Amino acid sequence: MGKHERTTFLEMVSIETTAEKHTEDPIEDGSFSPSHHSEVKNIPSNFRLALFSCFCCFFPIGIFALLASYITYRRKIIVDVEGARVASNIAFNLSVAAITAGTCMSIFLLKYFQVSGKAGNRDIDSTQFD
């Protein structure tokens, strides 16, 4: 794949499964260099952010963020700099989307129940409880 091609999430998952089948040790085959190690080391996996977005914000999108975070981790192990960087960006963007969706849903539900609660309080007569 070229540098300017965009990789979709499903392509990334399919690439991950094929990479796991054909993974060779980069140190043994001679493709490992110390510069690759420092580049891979600086790529964040966004695991904590994905975990937070999954369990505290919006579960459906958070699951995919966790999966992308795991793919980032696997790519870092096999020293695939470009794959790890793409998966890291996907994990971050999905986590932000899950946090945004969870915040919007919380605000909507608070407003909905606040309006519903006011309408319900008008029907209650205080003399019924005396």
Phi, psi and omega in degrees: 000142178283169181291330187266000177279140179268138180254127177279167183296318181294323175297321181296320179293319180292324176296322181297318182292323177288327179293325179293327181287326187247025182284127173244158180289119183294338179286319182289322183275000173085004181273355181277135173223153181301330179293325177296321181297317181291326177293315181293323182297329182276356179274122181283144177272343180059030182295314182296319178296318179294321178296316177298314182293331180286312188267340184248346186240277185223104189303313185300317180284327180298327177299316180291328176295319177296319178297317178294325177295320177295320178297321176301314179300315180295321179293325178293325179295319182271009176058048174259094188297310183294318178296320179293321180294317179295314180296324178296318177295320178296316179299317180296313181295321177293323178295317178296319178296320179293320178294318179296314180297319179294321178294314179297318180294320179296316179297316179299315181293322177296316179294319182297312181286334176292316177292318179295322180294321178294320180292323180289329181290334179291332183279344183274126177265129183292340181284345180292334184264001180277000000 
